[in-house]
Each structure stands twice: as structure tokens, then as C-alpha cells.
Amino acid sequence: MKKIISAIIFTILLSSCGGSQQQSVEDLITEGDLEALRTKKSELSEQLKTLEEESTKLDSAIAILGGDEKLPLVTTITAEAQNFVHYLDLQGDVKTKQNVLIYPEMAGTLQRIYVTEGTQVTKGQLLAKIDDGGMNSQLEQLKTQAELNKTTFERQKRLWEQKIGSEIQYLQAKTTFEASQNAVKQIESQLAKASIRAPFSGIIDDVIKDQGTVVSPGQGSEVFRIVNLSDMYIEVDVPETYLGQISKGKEAIVYFPVLGDSVITKIRETGNFINPSNRSFRVEIPVPNKKGLIKPNLTARVRLNDYTNTEAILIPQSIISENAEGEQYAYVSSEPNAKNEAVVSRSIITTGKTQYGKIEVLTGISSGNQIIKEGARTVKNGQKVKILN
């Protein structure tokens, strides 16, 4: 009985779509009127959509009347508002602002080197000594002369306070003493350049010159490379389209593929200049380096938080379909009866950002809706189904 009714309905549907319509389509094709062809196609699409919906309803009615209803089996998930944090994936390199080459400040023979590669040093620590060419002996002579000039000035000063002697004698003694003091300071300043000291605390990464080498200020006379691994950071270029979403203080997750490790940090600084060559701005992210394994120029994958919604509706991307008009939709179940039977309806939705296989639904689905998951690709609008949850 069920098969006979289905055959009759199918014949009726064929009759409504065939005959004169088929002839009419052929006539339109022969005439070659593009606008008329488009209009006809639109009409047929609407008719086909209506016929499919009516066919589904008839199938359901036939199954019920025939007493042999076999419902599609589906599973559902409940739409719930939840916290959604979206990240922008980028790539960058580790850098440090304290990675410098140390040059000598005076010419001479590298007399002594006090450190080796890998030595941990503190700011101001003596790293090497350059032969001063007798400047130290000259300093001692100047200090001796300065002491004599000091004694002469003090005696002349006491006499002048007692109104003994002339003012010119007092002024000459004072000038001589001050000049000798300045000479001592000048030679001490020059002599200090013979000592190469650490500009900041860090690690001696490379000892470039050997002891006994003649060095001089300028390019090519680098003596050491010193690196501070405690103040590491990553610099990434962010497309200008994210200018309003990426800001100082936002969360950043940094992953180091080589180390197989990741750290959670925050954006320390954002640039104020758009690079015209790639339309991006600079973002600086500090990286803690407690284990000392992170090195300059190490490649890192950076994920920056660019969007957060504490009341987001998230559903799997795999259950979303798209109709001929380009609209996205998902199937929502009605409240099931005692037999877990329900009717599904198509819900047109608009979506937002995606993350880890899930997509944010902006409109079309509300919290508490039962959404068809398994079987979402096979059910039809208005169809009765059996829920297996």
C-alpha cells in the first residue's frame, strides 16, 4: 500500500514539473534570451525546493499511516553560552636588546684576558687589560706633583688669610694646584680605557681576540660578544587590519618547536608605525627564560589574543551546510517526546570566528537549542527523527 501511494505521488510530481514546462524551457533556450533563462531557472529552483519539502512531509505521513515508520537516527548537542578566546597565529624570532660586541677604547696590545666563553659576568666586571704604554707611571708622577702643589697652595692660603704675601702668589698657587688635579683626572680617564669592562650583566658568548693581539678602536677590533639571556623578547609583524584588536597587555602564547615547550606571557609594546612595505605594525612580547634554553634568533610560533566573547555560542564546523543562496544553516531539533522523537527545522545562521574546529554562531541559534550533530547531513527540514542521546 505504501509503495502504491509513493508511486502515485511521484507521478503527480513529475507531471507538475514536466510537460509544458519542459517545452517552455526548450523554447527559451531556442530564443536565447539570457534574462528570461535566469528568471526561469529561479522559478524552477523555488518549485523544486517546495516540492522537496512537501515530499518529505508526505513521506512522513505515509510512514505513519502505513504503520511502518522508520525514522532517521540522529544525535544532538545543546547550545550553551561559553567563554570564547580567539588567537591570531604568527611567527617570529627571539631577540635580546643586550647582545653586543665589545670594542677597545684605546690602541695597544691585549695584555691580559680574564674571562673565557660561557663565563657569567656582572656589570662593570673587568674582562681584559690593554698595555697602557707607561701611562700608569706617568699617572704616579702627576699624583706626586699634585700633592706638592696641594701643600704649596694650602700654605700660601694660610699666609694670605693672615695678610702675609701678595694676592698674586695665592692665586698662582691655587691655579697650579687645580691644573695638576685636572691633569691627574685626565690621565686617569685615559688609563681607564685600558681596562675592558662588561657594559651589563650577562654571559660571554665569544672571545674574539687572543691575548697578545694588537687592538685599536673601530670596526674589526671586536674583543668579546656579551649576551644577556634574562631579558629575551619576540618581535612579530601584525597586519594592520588587527590594529584595533591587538594592544598592550593582551595575552600571548609562545611555542618553541625546537624545544617543544611553550610559555604564556603578555604583549609588552605595540608599534606606532605602519610599515608601508608589508602594511604591518611591530609587536614586542617578553619571554621569560628561567631555564636558559631560549637563545637569540630561535624561531617561535606566537598566538596573540585578538578577540574574546564570554557569552559565545560555539558549534562544530562540520555540521554547518550552505544553501544555493550562500546562506549557512544548521538543523535544530524540537523538544523530543517520550519516545525521543522530534522534528528538525533548518535555522539560517550567521557565523563569526573559528578556533580548533568550532565556529562562533552570532545569530540563528540560542542558548539551550538542541542542534543536530550526527546525521546533520542527511536530515531534511521538517523531517521527523529519533534522537539517540
C-alpha positions in Angstrom: 0.0 0.0 0.0 2.8 2.4 1.0 4.6 1.7 -2.3 1.5 2.3 -4.4 0.8 5.7 -2.7 4.5 6.7 -3.2 4.3 5.8 -6.9 1.2 7.9 -7.3 2.7 10.9 -5.6 5.9 10.6 -7.6 3.9 10.5 -10.8 2.0 13.7 -9.8 5.3 15.5 -9.0 6.7 14.5 -12.4 3.6 15.8 -14.1 3.8 19.1 -12.3 7.4 19.6 -13.3 7.3 18.1 -16.9 5.1 18.6 -20.0 4.6 22.2 -20.9 7.4 23.4 -18.6 9.9 21.2 -20.4 8.6 22.6 -23.7 8.8 26.1 -22.4 12.4 25.7 -21.3 13.3 24.4 -24.7 11.6 27.4 -26.3 13.5 29.8 -24.1 16.8 28.1 -24.9 16.0 28.4 -28.6 15.1 32.1 -28.2 18.4 32.7 -26.4 17.0 35.3 -24.0 19.6 35.3 -21.1 17.4 37.3 -18.7 14.4 35.0 -19.4 16.6 31.9 -18.8 17.8 33.2 -15.5 14.2 34.1 -14.4 13.0 30.6 -15.4 15.9 28.9 -13.5 15.0 30.9 -10.4 11.3 29.8 -10.7 12.2 26.2 -11.1 14.6 26.3 -8.1 11.8 27.6 -5.9 9.4 25.0 -7.2 11.9 22.2 -6.6 12.5 23.5 -3.0 8.8 23.5 -2.3 8.3 20.0 -3.8 11.2 18.6 -1.7 9.6 20.0 1.5 6.2 18.6 0.5 7.7 15.3 -0.5 9.3 15.0 3.0 6.0 15.7 4.7 4.2 13.2 2.5 6.9 10.5 3.2 6.4 11.1 6.9 2.6 10.9 6.6 2.8 7.7 4.5 5.1 6.1 7.0 2.7 6.9 9.9 -0.5 5.8 8.0 1.3 2.7 6.8 2.2 1.7 10.4 5.8 1.2 9.4 7.5 4.4 10.2 11.4 4.2 10.2 12.8 7.5 11.5 16.4 8.7 10.8 18.6 8.3 13.8 20.4 11.4 14.9 22.3 12.8 17.9 22.1 16.3 19.3 24.2 18.7 21.3 22.9 21.5 23.5 24.0 25.1 22.5 25.5 26.7 25.6 26.9 30.2 26.1 30.6 29.8 27.0 33.9 31.8 27.1 35.5 32.0 23.6 39.1 33.3 23.3 40.3 33.6 19.7 44.0 33.9 18.8 45.9 35.2 15.8 48.7 32.9 14.7 52.0 34.5 13.7 55.7 33.6 13.5 58.7 35.5 15.0 62.3 35.2 16.2 63.7 35.6 19.7 65.7 38.7 20.2 67.5 40.5 23.1 68.4 44.1 23.4 71.5 43.2 25.3 73.5 41.3 22.7 76.5 43.4 21.8 80.1 43.3 20.6 82.7 44.9 22.9 85.3 47.1 21.3 88.5 48.5 22.8 88.6 52.3 23.6 92.3 52.7 23.1 95.1 51.2 20.9 97.6 48.8 22.3 98.5 45.2 23.0 95.8 43.0 24.6 97.9 42.3 27.7 95.5 40.0 29.7 92.2 38.3 29.2 90.4 37.4 32.4 87.3 35.5 31.1 86.5 32.6 28.8 83.5 31.8 26.6 80.5 31.0 28.8 81.7 33.0 31.8 78.8 34.7 33.7 79.8 38.3 34.3 78.3 41.2 36.2 78.1 44.8 35.0 81.4 46.6 35.4 83.4 43.4 35.8 87.0 43.6 34.3 87.2 41.4 31.2 90.6 42.3 29.7 93.5 44.7 30.1 95.3 46.6 27.3 99.0 47.6 27.7 98.9 51.3 28.7 102.4 52.1 27.3 103.8 53.5 30.5 100.7 55.7 31.2 100.4 54.3 34.8 103.9 55.6 35.6 103.0 58.9 34.2 99.9 59.0 36.4 102.0 58.3 39.5 104.3 61.2 38.7 101.4 63.6 38.2 99.9 62.5 41.5 103.1 63.3 43.3 103.3 66.7 41.6 99.7 67.3 42.5 100.4 66.5 46.2 103.3 69.0 46.2 101.1 71.7 44.5 98.4 71.0 47.1 100.8 71.5 50.0 102.1 74.7 48.5 98.6 76.0 47.9 97.5 75.3 51.5 100.5 77.1 53.0 100.0 80.1 50.6 96.3 80.1 51.6 97.1 80.3 55.3 99.6 83.1 54.7 97.1 85.0 52.6 94.5 84.7 55.4 97.0 86.3 57.8 97.5 89.1 55.3 101.1 87.9 54.6 102.3 87.8 51.0 100.6 89.1 47.9 97.3 88.1 46.3 99.0 87.1 43.1 101.1 84.5 44.9 98.0 83.0 46.4 96.2 82.9 43.0 99.2 81.4 41.3 99.4 78.6 43.9 95.7 77.9 43.6 95.8 77.8 39.8 98.8 75.4 39.8 97.1 73.1 42.2 93.8 73.0 40.3 95.7 72.4 37.0 97.6 69.4 38.5 94.3 68.0 39.8 92.8 68.2 36.3 95.9 66.6 34.8 95.5 63.7 37.2 91.8 63.2 36.3 92.5 63.4 32.6 95.3 60.7 32.7 93.1 58.6 35.0 90.3 58.8 32.4 92.7 57.8 29.6 94.1 55.0 31.7 90.6 53.6 32.4 90.2 52.9 28.7 93.0 50.3 29.0 90.5 48.2 31.0 87.7 46.5 29.1 84.7 46.0 31.4 81.3 44.4 31.0 78.6 47.0 30.0 75.9 44.9 31.6 75.4 41.6 33.4 75.4 38.6 31.1 77.3 35.7 29.5 80.5 36.0 27.4 79.3 34.3 24.3 82.5 34.7 22.3 86.1 35.7 22.9 87.1 37.1 19.6 90.7 38.3 20.1 93.6 36.3 21.6 95.9 37.6 24.3 98.8 39.5 22.8 96.8 40.8 19.8 97.3 44.4 19.0 93.9 46.1 19.0 92.6 49.6 18.3 89.2 51.3 18.4 87.0 50.8 15.3 85.5 48.1 13.1 87.4 44.8 13.1 88.8 45.1 16.6 85.9 43.3 18.5 87.2 41.6 21.6 84.1 40.0 23.1 80.5 39.3 22.4 78.3 39.5 25.5 74.7 38.4 25.7 72.1 38.8 28.4 69.6 35.9 28.2 67.4 37.1 31.1 65.7 39.8 29.0 64.6 38.0 25.9 61.7 39.0 23.7 60.0 38.2 20.4 59.2 40.8 17.8 56.4 40.0 15.3 54.8 41.9 12.4 51.0 42.1 12.8 48.8 43.0 9.8 47.3 46.5 10.1 43.8 45.0 9.9 44.3 43.9 13.5 45.2 47.4 14.8 42.1 47.6 16.9 42.3 44.1 18.3 45.9 43.8 19.3 47.0 46.0 22.2 49.4 46.2 25.1 48.6 43.8 27.9 46.7 41.2 25.7 47.6 37.6 26.3 50.2 35.9 24.1 51.1 32.2 23.9 54.6 31.5 22.6 55.6 28.0 21.3 59.1 26.9 20.5 59.0 24.0 18.1 62.7 23.1 18.6 62.3 23.0 22.4 58.8 21.5 22.3 57.9 24.0 25.0 55.6 27.0 25.3 55.2 30.0 27.6 52.2 32.2 28.4 53.0 35.9 28.5 51.6 39.3 27.6 52.2 41.9 24.9 54.7 44.4 26.3 54.7 47.0 23.5 52.9 47.8 20.2 54.5 49.9 17.5 53.1 53.3 16.4 54.3 53.0 12.8 52.7 51.1 9.9 55.4 49.6 7.7 54.5 50.6 4.1 56.2 47.6 2.6 54.1 44.9 4.2 51.3 47.0 5.9 52.0 45.8 9.4 53.0 47.1 12.8 55.5 45.8 15.3 54.6 44.0 18.5 57.1 43.1 21.2 56.4 40.2 23.5 58.7 39.4 26.5 59.8 35.8 27.0 60.8 34.5 30.5 63.9 32.3 30.2 64.3 30.6 33.6 65.9 27.5 32.2 68.3 29.5 29.9 67.4 27.4 26.9 65.9 30.2 24.8 68.6 31.7 22.6 68.6 34.8 20.3 67.2 34.1 16.8 65.3 31.0 17.9 62.2 30.5 15.8 58.9 30.8 17.7 55.2 30.5 16.9 53.2 33.3 18.5 49.4 33.3 19.2 48.0 36.7 20.1 44.6 37.1 21.7 42.6 39.3 19.3 39.0 38.5 20.3 37.2 37.4 23.4 33.5 36.7 24.0 32.3 35.4 27.4 28.8 34.5 26.1 29.6 32.8 22.8 27.6 30.0 21.2 30.0 27.5 19.6 29.1 24.6 17.4 31.3 22.2 15.3 32.1 23.5 11.8 31.3 20.0 10.4 27.6 20.3 11.0 27.1 23.6 9.1 25.8 23.5 5.5 25.3 26.1 2.8 22.3 26.6 0.5 22.2 27.8 -3.1 22.0 31.5 -2.0 25.2 31.2 0.0 23.5 31.2 3.4 24.8 29.0 6.2 22.4 26.8 8.2 22.2 24.1 10.8 19.4 21.9 11.9 17.7 22.4 15.3 15.5 19.8 17.0 12.2 20.4 18.7 11.6 19.1 22.2 11.5 15.3 21.9 8.5 13.2 23.1 8.6 10.2 25.4 9.9 8.1 22.5 12.8 10.5 21.9 11.1 11.5 18.6 11.4 15.1 17.4 11.0 17.3 14.3 14.0 19.1 12.9 13.9 22.6 11.4 16.5 24.4 9.3 17.9 27.5 11.0 19.7 30.1 8.9 22.7 31.3 10.9 25.5 33.9 10.7 28.9 33.0 12.0 32.0 34.7 13.4 35.5 33.5 14.2 36.7 29.8 14.2 39.1 28.1 16.6 40.0 24.4 16.9 37.2 23.1 14.6 34.5 25.1 16.3 32.8 28.2 15.0 31.0 31.1 16.8 27.3 31.5 15.9 26.3 35.1 16.0 22.6 34.8 15.1 20.1 31.9 14.4 20.8 29.7 17.4 20.2 30.5 21.0 21.5 29.0 24.2 19.5 25.8 25.1 18.7 24.9 21.5 19.2 21.2 20.6 21.4 21.1 17.4 21.6 18.0 15.2 25.2 16.7 15.2 25.4 13.1 13.9 23.1 12.9 10.9 23.1 16.6 10.2 24.0 16.0 6.5 21.1 13.5 5.8 18.1 15.1 7.5 15.7 17.5 5.8 13.7 20.5 7.0 10.5 19.4 8.8 11.6 15.8 9.0 10.7 13.6 12.0 13.8 11.9 13.6 14.7 9.7 16.5 17.3 11.1 18.9 19.8 8.7 20.3 21.3 10.9 23.0 
